[in-house]
């Protein structure tokens, strides 16, 4: 027996209050995910609606992103599809961060060593995933890049040499890095350039670190 949608659901779908773009995006994302999981299981709209105790029309509105299902409705759909409620939010793109920087448009930033001939271009705003932050830099060094500063900071760092050669220090070890070489290390150890072997020197630096949550 199909149970018609409850009063709260009818109220949400018939409400005259304007919805924000974010709310519309969330409703559309939930609807796409419900429909995708229904099709994966080869279920008709009527069959899934009956299993979840909804009317086919209500399920169609949910899949179409024209109504906001209540938590009880999402729970019922989750039971019918054998998935937790969190699965319905996987297509909500607001949680996916992206930063696009065109060639030559990186933001020039001041970091320790910049005045010693080190040019830092930030290639994107710091992207976080929970408490993890990642900062990408394009670093240029010239013949004016001496004396070399020593760096120590939290997290890990990845270097990739685009052009030139450099003798690089990490802790008590030295590495001769050439075009195409990379170095991945714990950034809490003293590190930095020791000698510029061939110019021009340009390399990518990706710094990843975790921030303390309150």
N, C-alpha and C positions, 0 to 999 in steps of 0.2 A: 504494500500500500504506500502511495506517495504522500508524504506529509508536505503541505504547503508551507512556504517560507513564513517565519514567525514575524511578529509585529515589528520587532526591532529591525529586521532586515528590510521589510517593506518601508519602514520609516527612513532608513538610510538611502534606499534607492529612489524614494520620492521626495526627499528633502529638497527644498528650494535654495538652501544655502550654497553659495558658489564654492566650487572646489578649486584648490590651488593646483598649479601645474605639477607640483611634487606629488600631490594626492592622486591626480590622474595617471601619472607615470607609475605609481605604485600599484594602482588598481589594474592598469594594463599589464604590468609585469606579472602580477598574480594570476590574471586571467590566462596569459600565454602559457604559464607554467602548468596550470591546471589542465588546459587543453592538451599540452604536449604529453603529460603523463597519462591522460585518458587515452590518447591515440596510441601511445606505446603499449597499452594494455588491450588494445583493440576493443574498447568499450564504446557503445553509443552514448549519446547525451542522456537518453532515457534510462539506460542501464545504470550509469554512474549516479544520476539523480536519485533513482530508486534506492541504490545502496547507501547513499548519504542522507536519505530522508528529505530530499529537496524536490521541488517541482522542476521539470525540464526547462521551463521558462526562466526560473531563477538561475539555474546552472548556465544557461545560455548568456544571461546578462553578466554573470561573473566572468565567463570565458571571454566575453566581448569587452570587458573592462569598463562597463557602464554602471557598475554598482560596486560598493565596497562590502565584501562579505564580513560578517561578524566573526569573532574568534570561535564561537561555538560552531559556526558553519565551516570554518577552516578545519576545525578539529574533526568534524564529521567527514569532510572530504579526505582528510589525512587517514582516518580509520579505513575508509572505503578503498583508498589507494595504497594503504600500507606504508605510509611515509610520515615523518614528523612534520609539524606545521612549518618548521624552518625551511623545508624544501620549496614552499610556495613563494619564497622571497628571493630565490637564487637568480632570477632575471632582473632584479631591481638594479638598474645600472648606476644609480646614484652612489653606490658603494665602490664603483670601479673608478679609480683615479687615473688620469692620463695627463701628460704635459707634452705638447708639441712645440718644438723650437726650430725654426727654419735656419738654414746655413747662414752663419755670420750674425745671427740675431741673439746669441746668448748674452745674458746680462753680465756685465763686468762687475765683479765684486771685490771688496777689500778683504784679504786674509793675510795672516802673518806671513811675511816673505814677499808680499806684492811689491813693496818699495825696493826690494833687492833684485828687481828685474823679472819677477815671476808674474805672468799674466793669467788671471783666473776668470774664465767665462762659465757662469752657471748655465747648464744646458736644460734646465727645467726646474720648476718649483719643487721643493722637497716633497716626495710622495711617501705617505705613511700607510702602513698596513697594521692597524692596531697600535702597538707601541713601537713599531719598527719604522725608522726613517732612513731614507736613501737620498743622497745628494750627488748628482753627477757634475763633474767639472771637466772642461777642456783647459789644460795648462800649457802655457808657452813660456819657454826659458830662452834667454839670450846671453850674449857674452857679458852683459852687465849683471848677471844673476849670481854674483858673489859678494860677500860671503854667504854661504848656504845656511839657512835656519834648520834647526832640528825640531821635528814635530812629535808630539805625543798627544793622543786624544782617545776617547772611548770608541769602541766598535771595531769594525774590520774595514780594510781598504783594498781596492783592486785597481791596479795600474795596467794600462795597455799602451805600448809605444807606437805612435803613428809615424814619426820621423825622427831621425837623429839617433844618437847613442848617449847613454848616461851611466855612470857608476853610481849605484844606489845602495844606501845603507839601511839595514833593518837589524836592530839590536847590535850584536857583535859580528854580523855577517855582511859581506859586500856582494853585489850582483851587477854584472855588466849587462845592461838591457839595451837591445837593439830593436829596430823596426819589426813589429810583429810579436815581440816578446811581451809577457805579462808577469805580474807579481801580485800575489794575493796574500795578505798578512794581517796579523793582529795589530791594530793601530795603537795599542797601549804601550808598545815597545818604542824606544827612540828610533825614528826613521827620517829619511830625507836624502837629497842628492849630495854626493861627495865630489863628483867631477863631471863636467860636461865633455864628452868625448867627441861628439860631432853635432854641429848645428846646421839648420835650425832644429830645435827639439820641441816636439809637441806630443803630448800624451793625454789619455783619458784617465780620470781618477773618479772612482765610485766609492763613496764613503757611506757605510751603513752602520747605524747605531740604534740602540734602544733607549727610550726615554722612560724615566720613572713615572709610574702612574700614581696619582694621589690615593 
